[in-house]
Amino acid sequence: MVFLQESVTEAYDMYGAVPRVYNLFHGMRFLRAEAFRALELSKGQNVLDVGCGTGINFSRMLHEIGDSGSILGVDISRRMAAEALKVSRGWGTVDVECGDGVNFELGECIFDRALSFLSLSCVPNHLLAIENVFRSLRKGGRFVIVDGKKFNSKYLNLVLPLMRWNKSWDKEKDLLGDVQRHYAQEIRVIKEYSLGSN
């Protein structure tokens, strides 16, 4: 098993203590809308939300998959998972678990869609997490990854420490490059946003 470093967990626990702050800075409506377009959700699907945070995606997911679908939200931060659980109360089709996608047993071929929104870059063994998610997808399933990366301009990269100051993003990690190298056959579309920083 691979566990997240304590400092990363602490960073997300801090956000979980003040969920409105997390939702404000991680709302990113345009980027989330693009992610949902790429997911192409439909009624009755089972969806995995890796790094679900405060459950910010649940409402829209439920709207698109309906009562016959289901959602499993997974987050490494106990505080974030607790907030997501509060959001999902009353929705019988939503479950929330604490884990990072690596140390959590997802099962095989049970999800139609999976989303990781700004979460994989802080997982130490992100490729193992991605492989775990792939195994959990049914044939024809789709996994949408939205994450941060360095700007395309080296000059703009000078401001990244101000934008991403906590441990929730690893600036040394080339998540996109790793995905391209290991999953080239599975990639359908790559799009860059925010001057190449997402």
N, C-alpha and C positions, 0 to 999 in steps of 0.2 A: 504494500500500500504506500501511496505517496500523499503526504499531507501538505497543505499550504503552510508557508512560514508564518510564525505567530504575528509578525508585524503586518502582514497583508490582512490577516483575519481581524486584527485590531483596527486597521483602517476602515474596513467595512462595518465593524461593530460600532465605530464612531458615527458613521452615517446612519446606521440602524437606530441609534439613540435619538436622532433627530430626522425622522423620515421625510419631513417636508423639505428639508435642505437637500437631501438626496434627490427627491423628485424634481426639485427646482433645477439643480445642476445636471441631472441626468435625464430630464424629460426629453430633450432633443427630439421634438415632435416630427420634424422633417425626416430625420434619420430613422426614427422608429417607423414612420409611414412607409419609407422605402423598404425597410426590413419586412414589413407585413406584406407589401406588394410581392416581394420575392418569395415569401413563404407560400403564397397562394392557398390560404386556408379554406376549407369547405366544411359543410355540415357533417357531423359524426366523426371527425378526425380526432385522434389522440395526439396531444402535443406535449413536447418536453421543453421546458424553459430553463436552460442552464445558466445559473447566476441570476436567478429571478429577482434578486433585490427585494424591494418592498412590495412586489406583486404588481408593479406598474403596468405590466403587459396583460394581466389577467382579464380585465374587463373587455378589452378589444378582442382578445382571443376567444373568449366565451361568446361574444356577439357573433363571431364568424363561424364557430364550430357548433354552436347551439347546445341544447341540453343532452343530445345524444353523443356528444364528444366529451373528451376529458383532458385535463391539464395536470402535469406533474411539474411543480416548481422545485428547483434544487438550488440552494445557496450555502456557501461555506460559513457565513456569519450567522450565528444563532440569533442575534438581534434582528438581522434582516429577515431571516426565515420566520421569526415570530411576527414581524410586521406583515409579511406576505400572508401568513396564516390568518391574521386579523382581517385583512382585506378579503380573503376567500371565504370567511364564515358565511354560512347560508347558501354557499354554492356547493352542492354535493358532488359536482364533477371536478373539483379542484383539490389537489393534495399538495402539501409542501413538506419537503424533507431537508435536513441539514447535511450538506456534502459538497464536494467540489468537482464532481464529474469524473474523478479518478478513483477516489476511495469509496464511491457509492455504487452499489450494484444496481444497474438499470434494467437488466434482463435483455433478452434478444428478440428482435423483430416485433416490438410492441407499439412503437410510435410511428405515426405517419409524417410528422413534421417535428423539427427541433430548431430552437433559436438560442443563440448565445449573443447577448447584447452587452458589449463592453465588459466582458468578464474573463475570457480565456487568456488574455495577456498576463494576468497575475497568477495563473496556475503554473507552478514550477514545471510539471511534466504535461504541457498542453497537448502534445501529440498523443499521449496516452488517453487524455480526456476526450480528444476528438475521436480516437479509435473506439472508445467505449460508447460514445454517442452513435457512431456509425453502426456498431453492432446492434444497438437498440432500435434501429430504424427498419421498418418493413421494406420489402422490395418496392422501388419507385419512390421511396421516402425522400425528404429534402431537409438539409441542414443549412441554415442561414447563419453565418458568422459576421457580426459587426464588431469591429474593435479599433483601437487606436493604433497609429503607426507614426513614424517620423514624417515630417513634411517632405515634399519633393524638393524643397529649397533648403540648402544647408544653413542659410541665413535665418530663415524662419524657425529652424530647429533651436536657435538660441533662446527662444521664448518658451519652449516646451517645459522647462523646469518650473516656470511660473504657472502654466496651465495645468500641469499634472504633477502636483507637488507631493502627493502621498504615495504609499506603497501599492495602490490599486492598479498601477500600470508599470510594467517593467520596460524601461527605455532600451535595455540591451537586447531585448527579444525581438526577433524578426518573425512575428507570427504569420504574416502574409507570405513571406518567403518560404517558411517551413511548410505551410499548407500547400503552396505551389509545388514544392519539391516532393512532398510525400503523397499528395492526392491529385496530381495533375489530371488523371483520367476522370475523376469525379467532379471536377470544377466545371460549372456551366457558365457562370458570369462573374467577373470581378469588376466592381465599380469603386471609384474613389470619390470622397467628399471632403469638404472643409479644407480645400487647398492640398489635398492628398494626405491629410492627417487622420482620416478615418477610412 
